[in-house]
Amino acid sequence: MSGVAVSVELSGRYGIGRWRVHRAGFGAMQLAGDGVFGPPRDRAEAIAVLRQAVADGVDHIDTAQYYGPGVVNELIREALHPYPSGLAIVSKVAARRDDTGAVLTYDEPDQLRQGIEDNLRTLGVDRLAAVNLRLMDGAPPGRRFEAQLTAMIQARDEGLIDGIGLSNITRDHLLRAVSITEIVCVQNLFNLADRRSLALLRECRRRDIAFVPYGPLGYPRAARDRILRHPRVVTIAIRHQATPTQVALAWLLGVAPTSS
């Protein structure tokens, strides 16, 4: 799981634009092979995981065309198409993979449009709940960022996506973006060990924008181990007859509680 919207149970809902979904979503990145590249080791198991997640109430799946690339979207389609009416599928654009698996930028306006269309094709849908513009270079908001937003706005206005999201951004990016158009979600790295996006999360909460932390258990593996094996996390888990994973996710949900 790479996306939990800010116990661990699927309780409470939040909005991604017009979509109302449970606060715990399913991040599909790890369904691909090692390094998020190539097919999974066990395709049948990957499909079974997706079907079980939806059967258990998951109604928000986070994916990307460059996971695999294409592999994860094709798994989602095979496992779940035709999709349940309330299932929000959210993807992201601005990156691609080369033949060696390296992640490269793919973020010119025409490339963003192509990325959206590629997601629609591999997922077998005409429209996505939201697509995140994932910033790859860390540049401050400027004309390039505005041109990228214009491409996303056009895709939304043409009915390819319901909402525009942002990923790997700063608070300045968000403020510039919301001065131009509606933003329905923000996806940044955030967990017990990495709280650099806390101010951004608070800004999102103030504006009623969904904040969807990726790497909620830590990323990469070494960071995850530091969280799940931390003595305080383990102690709390034992005290509450829970797992360290449940404790880490419950902490996340508590950072931005919702009454809805």
Secondary structure, DSSP 4 states (H G I P E B T S, - for coil): ---B----SS--EEEETTEEEESB-EE-GGGSSGGGBS--S-HHHHHHHHHHHHHTT--EEE--TTTBTTHHHHHHHHHHPSPPTT-EEEEEESEEE-TT--EEE--SHHHHHHHHHHHHHHHT-S-BSEEEEE--S-PPSSHHHHHHHHHHHHHHHTTSBS-EEEES--HHHHHHHHTTS---EEE-B-SSS--TTHHHHHHHHHTT-EE--BSTT-SSHHHHHHHHT-HHHHHHHHHTT--HHHHHHHHHHHHS----
